[in-house]
Amino acid sequence: MALIIPDLPDEWDITSSSSGVLAGVVFIGMGCGAAFWGVLSDRIGRLPVIVFDIAIALFFGMLSAASQSWVTLAVLRFGFGFAVGGLLPAGSTLVVECSPTTAVGLSVGLAMNLFSVGAILETLFAEAILPQLGWAVLLVVSAAPLALPLIVILFVVRIVESPIWLASQGRISEANAALSHIARTNGVPFSAPGDKGEGTDASASRGPFWHQMWTSISGGGSGRGALSKEAAGGASADGGTNTTTSSSGGSEEVDGARVARDRAWALLCSLFGKREGLVLVLALLVLWLSGPFAYYGIVFILPTWFDSNVPSDWRHWCDVLTAVAELPGNLLAGYLGDLIGRKPTMIILYMAAAVCIFISGVLADAVSYGGSNWQVVLTMACFAKVFTTGLFTMLFLYTPEAFPTPVRNLSLGFLSIAARVASAVAPTIGSLAYDASTMSSFAVFGTSCAVGMLAGFALPFETKNRDADAVHEEQDDSMTRIASTERTPLVKGLVKKP
């Protein structure tokens, strides 16, 4: 939105306040969407939410080009942000749950790089399209690529639902089938040691995508999503008796989807009832506020500084170079996360970001007095972008791994609201600080990263190779158990070849 606001029609009477609304409404939509889609993703699955989000974002993105007033544009961009807000949590969670444990970090880093590539392309498109064709064409060109993944998922390539989520719903045979498909795709031998025919036939999840999605949304249909009483632990999360249905084999079964909902509630109560859970949530809340606040603050401050201190023929390339710097940041975070662990990497990235931002501020301030040159500031700013971008990768890696499956996306969605709040207030605070002095603005965002570093030390545990579901089941015996004996060998079966 920041790219097109200067090119909106004069008759719309764009004021500074309406510009602020247009600039922030997408982030507000993303915050609302993160919470809504996070809850829904834990209820109906990761893949249906991703498909819905892409379709809704495509609809509102294309319709935005037909806006006849800034109010209409703001409403439509809110809808666009609402869809995109759920896409990041659901997509990153699906990557985490479908990746081998030895390469989860790198997988998330590669996935996050796609967003960075999109941001770079958007900058280049704006440079080429806005002067000649206008803002409406740019919105169409920006939204149109969303049709490609929608077509691919629906009609071309079979994308499977998260096997971990399927298992948490009691759909063990479907989880086996999903893992088998992943194994075949990667050329890895696979057998399902825990598949004894519970719930549903494995072939059911090999059907068309629409059938798979309907199965998830409808809660599994007749005979689906069912667990034996023994697998479910024989009791609901609140200690009551589970509703039973008759299976084809004549044994009593419980509704796996209902058990999963009861278990999710029990898990939330358990998390907030333990000191470790409270520390985890509070530390992550600070991390989700401080990191994105610094990232979006730097994104806002750097172009402003470049406009005042860099030759006009280099300003655009400074924006491009700082955007390209995000690519190694995502990969570095993912690689280090797999190598030394998520928590140490989080601390290192926040510390490095704080140092680079402070140094950038000192150098930028010195340019005004002839004590430095803009090329040095650009170099240090690129390093700052590397580390602040890596923070996002680590947040989207650590957070899903820290919470058990039934509340994973709910937790990620609500915590990512903090990032949207930070992104909304960062430009305003940065602008006020920049008016005081250049160093003040950089100091605000550097301090934010320093606070995030301290919050990283407060994280109660490392999530690398940690099974959050198993940990919570061991900590609370009253919690409903959903196929815990089958899930562990299923997920670990893809880590390495036998």
Buried (B, 14 or more C-beta within 10 A) or exposed (E): BBBBBEBBBEEBEBEEEBBBBBBBBBBBBBBBBBBBBBBBBBBBBBBBBBBBBBBBBBBBBBBBBEBEBBEBBBBBBBBBBBBBBBBBBBBBBBBBBBBBBEBBBBBBBBBBBEBBBEBBBBBEBBEEBBEEEBBBBBBBBBBEEBEEBBEEBBEEEEBBBBBBBBBBBBBBBBBBBBBBBBBEEEEBEBEBEBBEEBBBBBEBBBEEBEEBBBBBBEBBBEBBBBBBBEBBBEBBBEEEEBEEEEBEEEEEBBBBBBBBBBBBBBBBBBBEEBEEBEBBBEBBBBBBBBBBBBBBBBBBBBBBBBEEBBEEEBBBEBBBBBBBBBBBBBBBBBBBBBEBBBBBBBBBBBBBBBBBBBBBBBBBBBBEEEEBEBEBBBBBBBBBBBBBBBBBBBBBBBBBBBBBBBBBBBBBBBBBBBBBBBBBBBBBBBBEBBEEEBBBBBBBBBBBBBBBBBBBEEBBBBBBEBBBBEBBBEEBEEBBBBBBEBBBEBBEBBEEEE
